[in-house]
Amino acid sequence: MRIFITGGKGQLGTALAAALIDHEVTLTDLPEVDIADKLAIFATIGAAQPDVVIHCAAYTNVDGCAREPELAYRVNGLGTQNVALACLEHGAELVHISTNEVFAGDNPAGYAEWMPLEPRNEYGRSKAAAEHHVRHILQRAYIVRPAWLYAAGGRNFIHAILNRARSSGQLRVVTDEVGNPTYAKDVAEAIAQLIQTHQYGTYHFVNSGSCSRWEFANEILRQAGLTHVVNTPILGSEFKRASTPPPYAVLHNIAAAAIGIRLRPWQEALADYLQSVISDQ
Ligand SMILES: NC(=O)c1ccc[n+]([C@@H]2O[C@H](COP(=O)([O-])OP(=O)(O)OC[C@H]3O[C@@H](n4cnc5c(N)ncnc54)[C@H](OP(=O)(O)O)[C@@H]3O)[C@@H](O)[C@H]2O)c1
């Protein structure tokens, strides 16, 4: 297949390039192509003539989105509209990457694929707008929602926890944000399977199981051999930031499991990630 990836230098884009090695892949990112520039994205997708576009590019800094909501909508909402219209024009399927932050995060039972979108912050609102654009424009589209993504080389939670643990020997991490830590490599491999199915729809690609940020940090410390580091549990209200994350946006994979696509438990994925980081050092 000919596959075109936006956000190709990001965590998921990089993992996809590795997972799709058997395909003809074109990667784009800033500064070469801005998805908010309709003419540029039409021209680039037109030149590549892809069978499938995997749209990972996004303004992913949630606090930045809170400070600049119009920019968040221009990149995540209108940028996705541009990508979807270019797919329509050039006859490509689309895999749109969304997020768990399209949900309110107040349902203690978590979220299945069909539940209504109710974003509570600007990032989530811009990503919910993106999903609406995709559904209005394209019939041949997959919407994939990961959560709490991490990848080698990425600016992610694990990287931040290990840096802080090593530099200061103590941590303060929130207990009232619960989600599914998810390895980008596993999402990329699941997407590689999904695009063979032509089973268009909405999917939750998260590693199985869930935990709070505090529990996630404890497991990172345990697996990294840093159990002497003090990890103090705190509440989100004690940790000032521009954006408010959904407190309990746990995703359940029901649709992908029904077609045989399941992601392993998050603790196993974390072990694999830490192993790959150590072997790259
Ligand atoms: N990270 C998470 O925890 C998480 C969780 C759930 C869902 N997601 C979703 O998963 C997808 C991939 O996330 P990720 O973690 O791989 O993100 P990432 O590492 O931040 O990569 C996103 C890429 O998009 C690029 N980009 C930003 N604005 C752009 C624009 N206007 N035009 C073209 N490219 C642009 C970024 O470039 P710059 O770096 O130069 O800005 C970056 O290379 C995103 O759609 C995100 O919303 C992420």
Ligand as a Chemical Component Dictionary entry (heavy atoms), coordinates in Angstrom:
data_LIG
# 
_chem_comp.id                   LIG 
_chem_comp.type                 NON-POLYMER 
_chem_comp.pdbx_formal_charge   0 
_chem_comp.three_letter_code    LIG 
# 
loop_
_chem_comp_atom.comp_id 
_chem_comp_atom.atom_id 
_chem_comp_atom.alt_atom_id 
_chem_comp_atom.type_symbol 
_chem_comp_atom.charge 
_chem_comp_atom.model_Cartn_x 
_chem_comp_atom.model_Cartn_y 
_chem_comp_atom.model_Cartn_z 
_chem_comp_atom.pdbx_ordinal 
LIG N1  N1  N 0  0.704  12.222 23.270 1  
LIG C1  C1  C 0  -0.377 11.687 23.862 2  
LIG O1  O1  O 0  -0.376 11.388 25.075 3  
LIG C2  C2  C 0  -1.617 11.428 23.055 4  
LIG C3  C3  C 0  -2.705 10.801 23.683 5  
LIG C4  C4  C 0  -3.860 10.548 22.924 6  
LIG C5  C5  C 0  -3.922 10.929 21.613 7  
LIG N2  N2  N 1  -2.878 11.559 21.032 8  
LIG C6  C6  C 0  -2.979 11.954 19.620 9  
LIG O2  O2  O 0  -2.102 11.121 18.899 10 
LIG C7  C7  C 0  -1.559 11.827 17.764 11 
LIG C8  C8  C 0  -0.047 11.697 17.780 12 
LIG O3  O3  O 0  0.446  12.156 19.036 13 
LIG P1  P1  P 0  2.009  12.212 19.342 14 
LIG O4  O4  O 0  2.185  11.988 20.795 15 
LIG O5  O5  O -1 2.748  11.407 18.334 16 
LIG O6  O6  O 0  2.254  13.772 19.050 17 
LIG P2  P2  P 0  3.624  14.532 18.828 18 
LIG O7  O7  O 0  4.794  13.696 19.210 19 
LIG O8  O8  O 0  3.432  15.884 19.443 20 
LIG O9  O9  O 0  3.649  14.674 17.235 21 
LIG C9  C9  C 0  2.764  15.517 16.550 22 
LIG C10 C10 C 0  3.493  16.046 15.353 23 
LIG O10 O10 O 0  2.603  16.924 14.641 24 
LIG C11 C11 C 0  3.359  18.052 14.246 25 
LIG N3  N3  N 0  2.498  19.200 14.012 26 
LIG C12 C12 C 0  2.004  20.078 14.911 27 
LIG N4  N4  N 0  1.295  21.046 14.292 28 
LIG C13 C13 C 0  1.341  20.770 12.970 29 
LIG C14 C14 C 0  0.834  21.407 11.810 30 
LIG N5  N5  N 0  0.124  22.550 11.902 31 
LIG N6  N6  N 0  1.080  20.852 10.599 32 
LIG C15 C15 C 0  1.807  19.712 10.495 33 
LIG N7  N7  N 0  2.340  19.064 11.551 34 
LIG C16 C16 C 0  2.103  19.589 12.779 35 
LIG C17 C17 C 0  4.311  18.286 15.395 36 
LIG O11 O11 O 0  5.373  19.119 15.010 37 
LIG P3  P3  P 0  6.090  20.057 16.137 38 
LIG O12 O12 O 0  6.658  19.128 17.154 39 
LIG O13 O13 O 0  7.089  20.818 15.327 40 
LIG O14 O14 O 0  5.004  20.920 16.709 41 
LIG C18 C18 C 0  4.740  16.864 15.722 42 
LIG O15 O15 O 0  5.837  16.431 14.960 43 
LIG C19 C19 C 0  -2.087 13.259 17.880 44 
LIG O16 O16 O 0  -3.193 13.396 17.023 45 
LIG C20 C20 C 0  -2.553 13.378 19.327 46 
LIG O17 O17 O 0  -3.626 14.293 19.440 47 
LIG C21 C21 C 0  -1.709 11.813 21.726 48 
# 
loop_
_chem_comp_bond.comp_id 
_chem_comp_bond.atom_id_1 
_chem_comp_bond.atom_id_2 
_chem_comp_bond.value_order 
_chem_comp_bond.pdbx_ordinal 
LIG N1  C1  SING 1  
LIG C1  O1  DOUB 2  
LIG C1  C2  SING 3  
LIG C2  C3  SING 4  
LIG C2  C21 DOUB 5  
LIG C3  C4  DOUB 6  
LIG C4  C5  SING 7  
LIG C5  N2  DOUB 8  
LIG N2  C6  SING 9  
LIG N2  C21 SING 10 
LIG C6  O2  SING 11 
LIG C6  C20 SING 12 
LIG O2  C7  SING 13 
LIG C7  C8  SING 14 
LIG C7  C19 SING 15 
LIG C8  O3  SING 16 
LIG O3  P1  SING 17 
LIG P1  O4  DOUB 18 
LIG P1  O5  SING 19 
LIG P1  O6  SING 20 
LIG O6  P2  SING 21 
LIG P2  O7  DOUB 22 
LIG P2  O8  SING 23 
LIG P2  O9  SING 24 
LIG O9  C9  SING 25 
LIG C9  C10 SING 26 
LIG C10 O10 SING 27 
LIG C10 C18 SING 28 
LIG O10 C11 SING 29 
LIG C11 N3  SING 30 
LIG C11 C17 SING 31 
LIG N3  C12 SING 32 
LIG N3  C16 SING 33 
LIG C12 N4  DOUB 34 
LIG N4  C13 SING 35 
LIG C13 C14 SING 36 
LIG C13 C16 DOUB 37 
LIG C14 N5  SING 38 
LIG C14 N6  DOUB 39 
LIG N6  C15 SING 40 
LIG C15 N7  DOUB 41 
LIG N7  C16 SING 42 
LIG C17 O11 SING 43 
LIG C17 C18 SING 44 
LIG O11 P3  SING 45 
LIG P3  O12 DOUB 46 
LIG P3  O13 SING 47 
LIG P3  O14 SING 48 
LIG C18 O15 SING 49 
LIG C19 O16 SING 50 
LIG C19 C20 SING 51 
LIG C20 O17 SING 52 
# 
